[in-house]
Amino acid sequence: MAHLLKKEKDYRYIEVGEGTPIIVLHGLMGGLSNFDAVTRHFSTKGYKVIIPELPIYTMSLLKTNVKSFANYLKAFIEYKGLDNVILLGNSLGGHIGLYYTKLNPEKVKALIITGSSGLYESAMGGGYTKRSDYEVIKKKAQDVFYDPAVATKEIVDEVYETVNDRNKLIKTLAIAKSAIRHNMGKDLPKMNTPVCIIWGKNDSVTPPEVAEEFHELLPDSELYWIDKCGHAAMMEHPEEFNTILSSWLEKRDF
């Protein structure tokens, strides 16, 4: 990661640029570096990009759930003294952003979700019975993307290490169950925050119909597709992702 990780109080985060705060929320197996292109682009366009390291594997098992992560985000936003934030979340990060927005709508100016859980996800914590088989895990990591080459050895190694660490695996499964339990289908129609939905047309984790359902249920949302793209659009098609998001923010005057 080219950017310096700040360590203050109980928080570790990246902060680059000046201006309107965009808080980026990573997914379950997603490192902060997954958002390098987003960070580089928006930190030079009048935005302060902040990426907190979410306590996915450091919370107690009882607190390893979507609600606790949303509360952690609340404490972080208060600690930083931020208001009127833009939240950008991928996968589990999108779900945390949605849940935080449901509880604190007055704090969120806009929300961007990509490959977000919250309505449906293809077994985020499933299929790890052969977790000691590196090739099986490699295939699982590659399946997240349309182009398997995006799953670099570094990414595969990280996933392999995570699922073979018993403590992390138990927490991964707990989060997957929590994501299903915290289904937001009934909440979305009451959420009036402007939402930009950017989705990979070939996402196999949260398939395209999930994006359509988010778009249908959210009162003020716009849906954009990226072709030949899987679950992490900001990694697989960074320039297209940034272009879509830039024009949406400009159109909405954010």
N, C-alpha and C positions, 0 to 999 in steps of 0.2 A: 504494500500500500504506500503510495507516494505521499499521502497526507499524514500529518502527525496525530497520533492518538493522545488526546488529553485525558488526564486522570485527575478527577476532583471528587472529593467526598466519596459517595458510593458509585460514581459514574465514570464510564470510559466512553469517550465519543470523539468524533471528528467534527471540526467546525471550519468551514472555508467560505470566504467572501463576506460581503456586507449587504444589508438590505432586508427585504421581506424574508422571514424565516421559512425555509422548507425543511421539515423534519422527515428524514427517510427512515422507514422501518423495514428491516431485513426479515427474511423468512427463516424457517426452521433450520435448514442446512446452509443458509445464505450468509456468506461473509460480507463485511463492510466493503470490500474491494469490488463486489458485484456492481456497485453503483459508481465506479470510477468515472465513467463517461458522463453520468448525470452530474456528479460533483464538479468535474472540470468545466462543463458547459454552463451550468446555472450559477456557479460562483462568480462568473465574469459578466453576468447579465442582470445584476442588481438584486441578487438573492443571497442570503446567508444559508448555506447548506449545512445541516447538522445531522450527523448519523450516530445515534446512541447505540452502544453495544447492548442488546437486550439480554436480560439475565435468564436466558432459556435453560441453561444447565446449572445455574447457581442458586436458584430459588429452592426452598424446601419442596419436597414432592407434593405436599398439600397445597402449595401455592403455585404449582406448575400448571397454570391455566390461563386462558385468554383474559379473564377479568383481572387477575393479578398483574399481567403484563400491561394492561390498560391503566391500572393504578400506578404502576411503575412509571409509565409515560407521563401521567398526570404530575407525579412528584418531580420528574425531571423538568417538565415544562415550567412548573412553579419555581424550581431551583434556578433555572436560567432566566426567570422573570419575563417569559415570552407571552405574547398575546396575539390574537389574529394569525395563527399559524396556518401554513399549508402542510398537510400530511401526505406523504407518498409511501405507499406500502405494497410490497410484493408478497404473494402467498400468505403465510401466517401474519406477516407485517400488515397486509391489507385488512385482515380480520381485526387485528389489534387497533388499527386506525379507525375502522368502522365502529368498534365497540367504544373506544374513547370518545368519538364524535357523538355517539348516542347519549353518553353520560354528560358530555361537556360541549354542547353545540355552540355555545357562545364563544368558545375559545378557538373554533376552527373556521377559517375563512374559506377553505376549499380542501377537497380530498381527491387524491388520485389513487386508483387501485389497478393492479395488474396481476393476473393470475391469483386473485384473492380467494382465500377460504372464507367461510361464513355462511354459504348456502350448501355447498357440496365440495368434497374433495375426494379424489380417488385414493383412499387409504394412505394418508400421509405417513402413518406409522406401520403400515403393513408390509408383508413380504420379506421379512428379515430372518426367516427360518434358516436360510443358508448364508448367514451373515459372515461366516469365516471364509467363504469362497470369494476371493478378490474379483474374479471374472463376473460373478453374479452381481456383485455390488457395482462394478464398472458399468454393466449393462443397465442397471437400475438408474444410475446417475446419468447415463447417456440418454435414456428415455425421457428425461425432463426437457431435453432440447429437441428441436427439429433437426438440427445438424449435430450429430454425435460428437464431432470434433470440438465443440464448445466445452464439453466435459473434459477439461485438461487433466493430466495426471495429478496435479495439485488438488483439484476439486474431488476427483475420485478418492484420493488418499484421505482427504478430510472426511468424506462420507464413511469410508471404510473404518477410519479411526473412531468416529462417532458411534457407529452401530456395534462396534466390538468393545466399546466401553460400557459395561453393564449399567452403570449409573445413568449414563447419557441415553442408553437405549430405553430404559424404564421411563425416563422423562419424555423422550420422543413419543412413546406410546401414550403417556398421560396427556400430552399436548394434543395428539391426534383425537383422543376421546373427548377432550375439552372442546376442540373445534367443532365436533359434531354436536355436542351438548349445547354450545352457545350458537345455535343456528339463528340467523338474524332475519329470516323471512318475514316475521311479524313486525319487526322494528323498522325495516327499511322504508315502508310507505310513510312513516311519520318523520323521516329525516329530510329536512329541507336544505341541507348544506349542498352547494354545487359539487358534483362529482364527475371527474373525468375517468372513464373506463378505457384502459388501453389493453388489448388482449391479443395473444397469439392465436392465429386461426388454427394452428395444429397443436394446441395445448392438450396434452393427454391427462394431466393431473387435475386441472379444473377445465373441462371441455368448453367449447364455444357457447353451448346452450346455457352455461352458468353465467357467462357475461351478459347474454340476452336477458336472463332472469333478473340480474342486478339492474340492468337498464330499465326493465319493465317496472320493477318495484320501487326504485329510487325516484322521487318526484322531480328532481332537477339534475338529470345525468345526461351525458353524451358518451356514445360508444364509438371507439375507433379500433379498427382491426389492423394487425400486422401479419402479412402473408409469410408462409414458410418460417413459422416462428412457434416455439413451444411455450414453456411455462415462465420463462424469465426474459421478457421482451427487452428489458433495459440492458441485458448482457448480449443477447443474440443479435439484436438490430439496434445498437445504441444510437446511431445517428437518426434513424427514422423515429425512434422513441422520443428523442429530444426535440425533433422538429414538430411532432404531433403535440407534445406537451407545451412547447414554446408558443405555438399558435393558439392553443386553447387558453393559456394564461393571458395572452395578449388580448384575445377576443373578449375574455371576461374581465379584463382590466385588473388582473391580479399581479 
